[in-house]
Amino acid sequence: MVTAMVLINAERSKVDETAQKLVDLEGVAEVYSVAGPYDLVAIVRVDTNEELASIVTGSMLKLDGIEDTTTLIAFRTYSEYDLERMFSIGMDEEI
């Protein structure tokens, strides 16, 4: 499984419309409206790098409202649940 975060600059007047179009793309799991240098963050989960490339360059960049993207590919996934399990290994229940 390939997971990527696509940081998106969108036309200001089309942020909501663009977010909805992104959610409708196959492979896009979530879209967040964010503060800072980017307007939206799309979480993409696909089986291959080729599928990721197709979504980002073939679908996303063709959407009206997207001005620019930066794609970050995840190597590993860490979550609070996983970290809690790692830190609890070998620890005694009693204090």
Backbone as JSON, one array per atom type, in Angstrom:
{
  "sequence": "MVTAMVLINAERSKVDETAQKLVDLEGVAEVYSVAGPYDLVAIVRVDTNEELASIVTGSMLKLDGIEDTTTLIAFRTYSEYDLERMFSIGMDEEI",
  "N": [[0.85, -1.19, 0.0], [0.61, 2.16, -0.89], [0.97, 5.25, 0.58], [0.26, 8.65, 0.47], [0.64, 12.14, 1.09], [-0.83, 14.87, -0.24], [-0.09, 18.11, -0.69], [-1.85, 20.99, -1.24], [-2.3, 23.91, -3.17], [-4.93, 25.97, -3.73], [-7.31, 27.81, -5.75], [-8.56, 30.58, -4.09], [-11.32, 31.16, -4.07], [-12.38, 28.75, -4.71], [-11.93, 26.69, -2.91], [-13.6, 25.01, -1.25], [-15.2, 23.73, -3.2], [-13.21, 22.47, -4.72], [-12.13, 20.73, -2.8], [-14.27, 18.94, -2.47], [-14.37, 17.8, -5.03], [-11.93, 16.48, -5.02], [-12.29, 14.54, -2.99], [-14.01, 12.88, -4.28], [-12.42, 11.51, -6.07], [-11.11, 8.35, -6.97], [-9.07, 6.57, -4.76], [-8.37, 8.71, -3.21], [-8.45, 9.16, 0.1], [-9.02, 10.93, 2.22], [-9.66, 14.43, 2.71], [-8.38, 17.44, 3.86], [-9.05, 20.71, 4.97], [-6.8, 23.22, 5.57], [-4.73, 25.43, 7.63], [-2.11, 27.74, 6.92], [0.72, 27.54, 4.65], [-0.5, 26.03, 2.67], [-3.67, 25.13, 1.21], [-5.29, 22.86, 1.14], [-5.08, 19.42, 2.15], [-4.66, 16.32, 0.8], [-5.14, 12.95, 1.46], [-3.85, 10.16, 0.07], [-4.34, 6.82, -0.75], [-3.18, 4.04, -2.27], [-2.46, 1.12, -4.31], [-0.07, 1.03, -5.82], [2.9, 2.86, -6.9], [2.57, 3.8, -9.47], [-0.19, 4.11, -9.67], [-0.49, 6.19, -7.86], [0.94, 8.23, -9.15], [-0.68, 8.51, -11.4], [-3.06, 9.47, -10.27], [-2.24, 11.91, -9.08], [-0.87, 13.4, -11.15], [-2.44, 12.87, -13.37], [-5.15, 13.13, -12.66], [-5.66, 14.93, -10.4], [-4.24, 17.35, -11.03], [-5.62, 18.18, -13.21], [-7.97, 19.12, -12.29], [-10.17, 21.83, -12.03], [-9.32, 24.64, -10.24], [-7.18, 23.8, -8.72], [-4.01, 24.98, -8.14], [-1.33, 24.36, -7.56], [0.72, 21.62, -6.44], [2.31, 19.67, -3.87], [3.81, 16.66, -3.26], [4.05, 14.25, -0.75], [5.48, 11.22, 0.04], [4.75, 8.49, 2.08], [6.91, 6.56, 4.1], [6.77, 4.92, 6.36], [4.16, 4.16, 8.69], [3.06, 5.65, 11.6], [1.18, 5.56, 14.52], [-0.8, 6.79, 17.25], [-1.84, 4.61, 18.59], [-0.06, 2.53, 17.77], [2.37, 3.51, 18.83], [1.81, 3.53, 21.56], [1.54, 0.78, 22.02], [4.2, -0.04, 21.44], [5.7, 1.24, 23.45], [4.7, 0.04, 25.69], [5.56, -2.54, 25.71], [7.11, -5.03, 27.52], [6.91, -3.66, 29.9], [6.09, -3.57, 33.32], [2.93, -4.25, 34.8], [2.37, -3.55, 37.38], [3.04, -0.95, 39.72]],
  "CA": [[0.0, 0.0, 0.0], [1.32, 3.43, -0.97], [0.23, 6.36, 1.19], [0.87, 9.94, 0.19], [-0.04, 13.36, 1.47], [-0.67, 15.84, -1.32], [-0.3, 19.46, -0.2], [-2.48, 21.62, -2.4], [-2.67, 25.32, -3.24], [-6.14, 26.08, -4.55], [-7.87, 29.14, -5.91], [-9.26, 30.92, -2.85], [-12.78, 31.12, -4.23], [-12.81, 27.4, -5.08], [-11.37, 25.72, -1.97], [-14.62, 24.01, -0.89], [-15.56, 22.98, -4.42], [-12.05, 21.64, -5.06], [-12.05, 19.67, -1.8], [-15.29, 17.94, -2.78], [-13.94, 17.08, -6.23], [-10.83, 15.6, -4.61], [-12.86, 13.42, -2.23], [-14.68, 12.0, -5.23], [-11.44, 10.74, -6.85], [-10.74, 7.04, -6.44], [-7.75, 6.57, -4.16], [-8.28, 9.8, -2.23], [-9.13, 8.69, 1.3], [-9.47, 12.05, 3.04], [-9.19, 15.76, 2.32], [-8.44, 18.37, 4.97], [-8.83, 22.13, 4.78], [-5.78, 23.52, 6.57], [-4.16, 26.77, 7.71], [-0.68, 27.74, 6.62], [1.07, 27.82, 3.26], [-1.33, 25.24, 1.76], [-5.11, 25.26, 1.44], [-5.88, 21.54, 1.32], [-4.2, 18.25, 2.19], [-5.36, 15.11, 0.4], [-4.48, 11.7, 1.81], [-4.07, 9.2, -1.01], [-3.94, 5.44, -0.44], [-3.31, 3.22, -3.47], [-1.63, -0.08, -4.29], [1.23, 1.16, -6.49], [3.39, 4.2, -7.22], [2.0, 4.18, -10.75], [-1.53, 4.62, -9.39], [-0.31, 7.5, -7.22], [1.32, 9.16, -10.22], [-1.85, 8.72, -12.24], [-4.02, 10.31, -9.54], [-1.71, 13.26, -8.88], [-0.61, 14.12, -12.41], [-3.49, 12.64, -14.35], [-6.49, 13.55, -12.21], [-5.69, 16.13, -9.54], [-3.77, 18.57, -11.69], [-6.6, 18.57, -14.23], [-9.14, 19.7, -11.64], [-10.27, 23.28, -11.99], [-9.21, 25.15, -8.87], [-5.87, 23.44, -8.16], [-2.95, 25.79, -8.73], [-0.02, 23.74, -7.38], [0.74, 20.54, -5.45], [3.56, 19.07, -3.4], [3.44, 15.31, -2.82], [4.91, 13.58, 0.22], [5.19, 9.78, 0.08], [5.04, 7.94, 3.41], [7.7, 5.33, 4.17], [6.2, 4.13, 7.46], [3.02, 4.78, 9.37], [3.07, 5.61, 13.06], [-0.05, 6.11, 15.08], [-0.8, 6.79, 18.71], [-2.07, 3.23, 18.99], [1.18, 1.78, 17.59], [3.38, 4.0, 19.78], [1.41, 3.06, 22.88], [1.9, -0.63, 22.08], [5.65, -0.18, 21.48], [6.23, 1.67, 24.73], [4.2, -0.8, 26.77], [6.19, -3.86, 25.64], [8.08, -5.3, 28.56], [6.69, -2.89, 31.11], [5.27, -4.24, 34.33], [1.64, -3.66, 35.07], [2.37, -3.02, 38.75], [3.97, 0.17, 39.96]],
  "C": [[0.89, 1.24, 0.0], [0.42, 4.5, -0.38], [0.98, 7.64, 0.89], [-0.01, 11.06, 0.72], [0.24, 14.36, 0.35], [-1.07, 17.2, -0.76], [-0.73, 20.31, -1.39], [-2.7, 23.11, -2.18], [-3.84, 25.4, -4.21], [-6.53, 27.55, -4.71], [-8.74, 29.43, -4.69], [-10.78, 30.77, -2.96], [-13.3, 29.71, -4.51], [-12.32, 26.32, -4.11], [-12.39, 24.63, -1.64], [-15.0, 23.12, -2.06], [-14.44, 22.01, -4.81], [-11.91, 20.48, -4.09], [-13.06, 18.57, -2.1], [-14.93, 17.14, -4.02], [-12.83, 16.09, -5.91], [-11.35, 14.36, -3.89], [-13.5, 12.4, -3.17], [-13.72, 11.17, -6.09], [-11.14, 9.41, -6.19], [-9.3, 7.08, -5.96], [-7.55, 7.68, -3.15], [-9.12, 9.4, -1.02], [-9.74, 9.82, 2.11], [-8.94, 13.35, 2.45], [-9.41, 16.69, 3.51], [-8.25, 19.8, 4.47], [-7.9, 22.55, 5.9], [-5.37, 24.99, 6.54], [-2.68, 26.66, 7.39], [-0.44, 27.98, 5.14], [0.26, 27.03, 2.23], [-2.79, 25.4, 2.15], [-5.76, 23.94, 1.79], [-4.77, 20.5, 1.44], [-5.05, 17.05, 1.85], [-4.52, 13.91, 0.8], [-4.86, 10.68, 0.75], [-3.54, 7.84, -0.58], [-4.24, 4.57, -1.66], [-2.35, 2.03, -3.37], [-0.23, 0.13, -4.85], [1.61, 2.63, -6.68], [2.8, 4.7, -8.53], [0.58, 4.73, -10.56], [-1.46, 6.01, -8.75], [0.02, 8.55, -8.28], [0.12, 9.5, -11.09], [-2.86, 9.65, -11.56], [-3.51, 11.75, -9.46], [-1.56, 14.0, -10.21], [-1.73, 13.97, -13.42], [-4.84, 13.17, -13.95], [-6.49, 14.86, -11.45], [-5.32, 17.4, -10.29], [-4.68, 19.03, -12.82], [-7.84, 19.21, -13.62], [-9.07, 21.22, -11.66], [-10.2, 23.73, -10.54], [-7.87, 24.82, -8.23], [-4.8, 24.23, -8.9], [-1.59, 25.1, -8.66], [-0.14, 22.63, -6.34], [2.17, 20.2, -5.06], [3.16, 17.73, -2.81], [4.5, 14.74, -1.89], [4.52, 12.11, 0.26], [5.63, 9.24, 1.43], [5.86, 6.66, 3.28], [7.12, 4.38, 5.21], [5.03, 4.9, 8.04], [3.18, 4.58, 10.87], [1.75, 6.19, 13.53], [0.06, 6.06, 16.6], [-0.98, 5.37, 19.23], [-0.78, 2.42, 18.89], [2.24, 2.2, 18.59], [3.07, 3.52, 21.19], [1.79, 1.59, 23.05], [3.41, -0.82, 22.2], [6.2, 0.16, 22.86], [5.77, 0.79, 25.87], [4.83, -2.19, 26.75], [7.22, -3.99, 26.73], [7.89, -4.52, 29.83], [5.8, -3.67, 32.05], [3.97, -3.49, 34.53], [1.6, -3.0, 36.45], [3.37, -1.89, 38.89], [4.44, 0.12, 41.4]]
}
